Amino acid sequence: MKILIFSGSPRKNSNSQKVAETAFHFFKSRGIDVLLYDLSAHVLPIFNGEEETFAHPEVKHLQKIAEQADGFFFCTPEYHNGISGALKNALDFLNRSHFDQKPVSLTAISGGGKGGINALNNLRLVIRGVGGLVLPGQCVVDKTDLDDTGAVHEAVKERLASVTEELIHYTALLQKKQSTATD
Ligand SMILES: Cc1cc2nc3c(=O)[nH]c(=O)nc-3n(C[C@H](O)[C@H](O)[C@H](O)COP(=O)(O)O)c2cc1C
């Protein structure tokens, strides 16, 4: 099973990246083949539908790792009541061929004390647009859920453990169903 984690903040040392790293360790501890894709490190061109953007090495890399993934875990910051522009732009380079019959788990990281619920609802809608199976569980993380060193508080770790387990569960179920269908 391959899980692809998106850290959806374009900012270096973002809170989204810290939460994504925590999720990464959960998957690793369960023996999962997991990759963390950080949008502050992988700078994509702006999607404009032109051939040269699809030929861009970062776009090809993104499409390849998305194609190889069996399940997705998104950590999105809440920016102006929605997901980051960087994450939406990345998703504009992907489509149903990357997400079809693959489960997707959502976590939002906010700064305003409301836990990123708008970003979660926004991302749920966008993932439906690319054909992913968005799971019912979701996790909200506020900036007060991280300490000064960026470590995530225990209560949040419990919520993250629950959503990562849900993703592992449904990814395994779908993989089993698909392998039975091709037997
Ligand atoms: C451009 C911008 C817009 C933001 N808008 C919101 C918002 O609407 N609601 C909120 O709770 N926090 C908002 N924040 C705070 C972020 O959600 C907060 O910094 C959080 O840590 C996630 O961002 P990060 O992963 O880039 O660190 C905003 C931050 C930025 C940079």
The ligand as an ORCA input file, in Angstrom:
! r2SCAN-3c Opt
* xyz 0 1
  C      -2.885     34.169      3.394
  C      -3.356     33.588      4.699
  C      -4.703     33.512      4.958
  C      -5.166     32.954      6.161
  N      -6.511     32.853      6.372
  C      -6.957     32.229      7.480
  C      -8.363     32.027      7.680
  O      -9.195     32.399      6.880
  N      -8.759     31.382      8.811
  C      -7.855     30.914      9.747
  O      -8.271     30.326     10.752
  N      -6.529     31.085      9.582
  C      -6.055     31.719      8.483
  N      -4.701     31.863      8.273
  C      -3.760     31.296      9.259
  C      -3.280     29.900      8.826
  O      -4.381     29.027      8.715
  C      -2.262     29.408      9.850
  O      -1.049     30.113      9.641
  C      -2.021     27.911      9.894
  O      -0.884     27.698     10.699
  C      -1.837     27.173      8.588
  O      -0.931     27.786      7.723
  P       0.536     27.213      7.418
  O       0.430     25.746      7.184
  O       0.975     27.970      6.198
  O       1.391     27.484      8.653
  C      -4.226     32.451      7.105
  C      -2.848     32.546      6.834
  C      -2.414     33.094      5.644
  C      -0.927     33.136      5.358
*
